[in-house]
Amino acid sequence: MKIKRPRYELNLTRCTSILHECKDPYNGAGIYALVDNYGKKYIGQAKHIQDRIKVHRINMNKIFLTNCIHGENDKIHEAIMAGKTFDVEILEKIPQEKATRRYLDEREKYYYCQYGGIDNLYNFAPLTNM
């Protein structure tokens, strides 16, 4: 008789490869992209990029292991459940003295436009005053 294992035990290898390690060890302020295996992006900002990527990795793994949504971005959750994986690209490094919320928002808006706007990204809502 076969014993059914819980889904999470069967998929641990897949789970650890959803969001690949960033090749650039930079952990300062800046704008980053999570890029799926087809080139579609999620654009984000952080005062400490590597720390923010760790949070994304934890959340993506939770989504995959539990098949549940743990945040507000349905687009990226659907991509994870469809089997897409993501690489990390640091798009812009910003000196800490310039890394105010307003400046980071401005730079993130710039990259939204560079990549064709919110409809072409995994981001679920534009920043205010876009």
Long-range contacts (C-beta under 8 A, 24 or more apart in sequence): 7-65, 7-67, 8-65, 8-66, 11-64, 11-65, 14-64, 15-61, 15-64, 15-65, 16-61, 17-85, 18-57, 18-60, 18-61, 18-64, 18-80, 18-85, 18-86, 19-53, 19-56, 19-57, 19-60, 19-85, 19-86, 19-88, 20-85, 20-86, 20-87, 20-88, 21-88, 22-49, 22-50, 22-53, 22-88, 22-90, 23-88, 24-90, 25-50, 26-50, 26-90, 26-93, 27-51, 28-93, 28-94, 28-95, 28-96, 28-99, 29-93, 29-94, 29-95, 29-96, 29-98, 29-99, 29-104, 30-90, 30-91, 30-92, 30-93, 30-94, 30-99, 31-90, 31-91, 31-92, 31-94, 31-104, 31-107, 31-108, 31-111, 32-88, 32-89, 32-90, 32-91, 33-88, 33-89, 33-91, 33-111, 34-76, 34-86, 34-87, 34-88, 34-122, 35-86, 35-87, 35-88, 35-89, 36-79, 36-84, 36-85, 36-86, 36-122, 37-84, 37-85, 37-86, 38-84, 40-79, 40-120, 40-121, 40-122, 41-115, 41-121, 41-122, 42-73, 42-76, 42-86, 42-121, 42-122, 42-123, 43-91, 43-108, 43-111, 43-112, 43-115, 43-121, 43-123, 44-108, 45-104, 45-105, 45-107, 45-108, 46-104, 47-96, 47-99, 47-104, 49-90, 53-88, 60-86, 72-124, 73-122, 73-123, 73-124, 74-124, 75-122, 75-123, 75-124, 76-122, 79-122
